[in-house]
Amino acid sequence: MNSRNDFLKPGSDKETFVNSPYVTEMRKITNELYRHGWDERNGGNVSYRLTEAEVSAYSDVHQVLRNIPIDFDASALKGTYFLVTGTGRYFKNVIDFPERDTGLVKISDDGHSADLLWGFNDGGQPTSEFPSHLMTHIQRLKQDPDQRVVMHCHPTNLIAMSFTVPQDEKTFSRILWKMQAESIVVFPEGLGILPYMTPGTNEIGQATADKMADFRVVMWPHHGIFAAGDSIDETYGLIETVEKAAQIYTTIQAQGGECLAEISDADLVKLAKRFDLTPNPEFMDGKSMIRETVK
């Protein structure tokens, strides 16, 4: 990716926000999510927290275009900037129409609205899941001051597992950990799971945020996944790793479901020691969840 200075040549139109590395990252990641089949139609949404220093360098983000109400008290994030995808927007189009399908907003002091500074140039608004994103940002910032990104998408194999595997966090997490060595390294805390809830509501947003106190990735059964991280790459990589483990499990099931070998608990302990991490202790004991589930 180009360095930040490449976008800030004096007198160049690259001083405009559409040419910023942040919009470039958003265009790339929404395209990747679409190409993977995880964000069909207008499914999925992304929010990217930016700092005032990052935003202020651009010439076209200093005037409030309009004010957008927020059905949630986001005053804990007052003055914070977010680059966010729009409601009803198809991810396949973001790469070509970033000024239409994404927007840069700043949370107002009272927390009940956001000032639009750039984007949504056809009158659009942030994703309907924006309150859920903000709730998760608030929660994750308590755990991680470098928290920057919330990503929601619909990974096919993980969603399929929510129909066939008991919706128990320990069961799910142990299966995903045992599908590949990378899993426990990338998400040692495991996978959080909500009961099925209606999407697009503050209720599911708050339930997700509550889970985010302990997990960086939360499954909405029969729907999708919410993930958080310090960067676009980290958050996307977290989702990729979870979905790859789910794909391996699905392939095992398609091959007959008989598991003749697995990553053992002892192997998981060795992986944790090798990478100096602490896996969720509540998920590190018990019988083989793979063999119990596939029988």
N, C-alpha and C positions, 0 to 999 in steps of 0.2 A: 504494500500500500504506500502511496506517496506520503512524504513527511508533511507535517503541518505547514512548514514554511513554503512548500510548493503551492499552497492554496492562498497565499497572502502576498502576492507580488503587487507592489503599489501601482495604482492606476489600472489594474487588471480587473476584469469582471469576476475573477476568481475570489475577490473580496466579498462576494455575495454568498449567502448562507447555503444556497443550493449546491455550491461547489465545495462545501466544507467536508472534512473527513467524516463527520458525524452523519451527514445525509448520505454520503457514499457508503458508509457501513450499513445504514438502514436499507438502502436500495439493494445491496448485495445480500443481506441476510433474509429479507423478505422474499427475494427471488429464490434463494436456496431452500427456504421453508416450503415455498410453492412447488419447486421442482421435486422435492422429496415426497410430495403428496400429503404433507402434514397441514396444509392450509388451503383447502379447496374453497372455491368460490370466495366468499368474504369471511371465511372462518379464520380465526387467529388474530392476534394483536401483539404489538411490541411497544414498550415505553423505555426511553433511554434518558437517564438523568444527566444533565450537563451543568457545568459550573458557570458563574457569571463571567469569569475570565475567559472561558472557552467561547462563550456566546458574543461577548462585547467586541471581539475583533472584527466582526462582520458589519457591513454598512447598512444592511436592510432589515435589522431586527430590533430597532430602537423605537419604533412607533407601534402603539397598540392598534391593531386592526379592528378588533371587536372583543367583547367580553363573553365568555362561555360559562354558563352556570354548571356547577358540580353538585350532584345530589349526595353530598357527603362532606363532613367537616375535615378538610385537609389542611387545617391551619398549622399542623405540625410540620408541614412542608412549605410554609409561606415563603415567597421569594425564590422558590426553586424552579428551575427550568427543566422541561421535559420535551424531547422530540418523540412524538407518538403517532401511531398509525390511526387512520380515520375509521369512523363507523361506516359499515356497509361497503368498504373498499376491498377490491380483489387484489390479493398479494401479487398476482401475476402482472399487475399494471404499475406497481409502485416504482419499479426500475425505470420506467419511461415517463411517469408523471409524478415525481416526488413532491412537487409544489401543490399538487391537487390532492394527493392521497395521504400525505403526512403533514404534520403541523408542529411548530415550536410554540409552546405555551409557558407562561409563568404563573405560578399559583399565587392568588391574591392574599392579602394579609388576613382577611377573615376566613379564608379557606373554603369558601363556598362558590368560588368561581375561579376562572383562569383567563388571563389576558393572552389573546392570540397575537403573536409577534411576526409569524411567518407561516406560509403554507395554507392548506385548506382554501385555496383560491377560488373554489366554486361554491363556497358557502358551507362546506363540510364541518364536521365536529370530531373530536377525539372518539375513539372506540367506546362503545357502550360499556365495555369492561373497565374503563378508565378508573372509576372509583375502586374497583378491586385491585388494579395495579397500584394505586396510591396507598391503599391499605397495606399491601405487601411491601412497598418501598419503606413505609414508616416502620413496619415490624423488622425488616431486614437491616435497616440502618441502626437499629438498636443492637443487633448482633454483629454487624460488620459496617464500619464507617465508610468503607470503600464501595458499598453497594451502589450499583448503577443501572442495572437492566432487569426488567421483568418481561418474560416471553410466554405467550400462551399459544399452543398449537394442538393438533390432533394426530399424534403418532399412531399409525394403523395397528401395529402389533400389540402395543401396550393397551390400547382400547379394547382389542379383541380379548386380551387376557382378563380384563375386568368382567367379562361375561363367563369365564370358565374357571377362574382361580378365586378361592375365597378372598373377600375384600378385607384382608387382615394385613396390617403393615409388616409384621414380622414374616409372615408367609411370603408375601410379595417380595420383600427386600432380600430375603435369603435366596429365593429363586433367582432373582436378577444378579445378585452377587456371585452365585455359583455358575452362571452362564459364561463368564469370561473373567480373566484376571483383572481387567481394567475397572470393572464395576465398583468393587469395594474401595479402590483407590480414588475414583472420581466422586462417588457419593457414599462415603463411609457412614454417614448418619442414616442411610436408607431412604426409603420412599414413604412420604406421607400420603394418606388416603382419606378422602372425605366420603361420607355417604352420598348417594345421588341427590343432587339439588338442582333447582332451576337455575340455569346460567343467566348472567346479565343482571343479577340482583345484588344488593348490598349484603344480603345474608350469606351468599356463597363467597362474596369478597371477604367478609370478616372471618368466616370459617377458614378460608385459605390463609389469611394473614395470621390467624392463631396458630395454624400448623407450621407456618414459616418461622416461628420461634425456634423450632427444632429441626426443620428440614429446609433444604433449598429447592426441592422439587416435590410437587404435590399433584396427585392424580385426582381428576374428577371422573369417577367411573362412568363408562358408556359415553364419554364426551372428549376428554383430552387431558392436558397436563399444564401446570403452571410452574415455571422455573425462574430462579433469580440468580444473579451473579454480579461480579465486579466489572464485567465487560461483555460486549456482544459475543466475542469468541468463546469466553468461558461459559456463558449461559447456553449458547447453542451446542457447545461440546458436551455439556451436561445432558441435554436432551438427546443428543446423538447417542451417547453411551447407554442411557436408559433404554432407548428404542432398539439399539443393536442387541442388547441382552434379551429384550422381548422377542426380537426376530429370531434369535438363536433358539429360544424356548419354543416358539411357534414351529420352527423347522423340525425340532425334535419330535413335537407332537405329530407333525405331518409324516414323519418317518416311522410312526408307530408308537411313539411315546415311551419306548423302553430305553432307560438310561443305564448303561453298563458301567459308567465311570462318572465321576464328578469332582469338582473342586471341594475338598473336605474342609471341615472347620479348622483343622490343623493348618491346612494350606492358607485359609483366610487369615489366621493369626500370623503366619510367616509373611504374607503380603503386607499386613498392617505394620509389622516390625520393619520390613524392608523399606517402606515408604514413610515411616515415622508418623503414622496416623493412628487415631483412636476410633475404631468402628463402634457403632451403637451397641453398648454391652447387652441391651435387652434382646438383641437379635442374634447374638453369637453363640447360643446354645440350642440344644434340642436335636431331634432326629433330622434326617435328610428330608428337607421340604420338597426337593425335586422328585424323589422317588415316591413320596407319599402322594403328591399331587397328580403325577402322571399315571398312576395305577388305575 
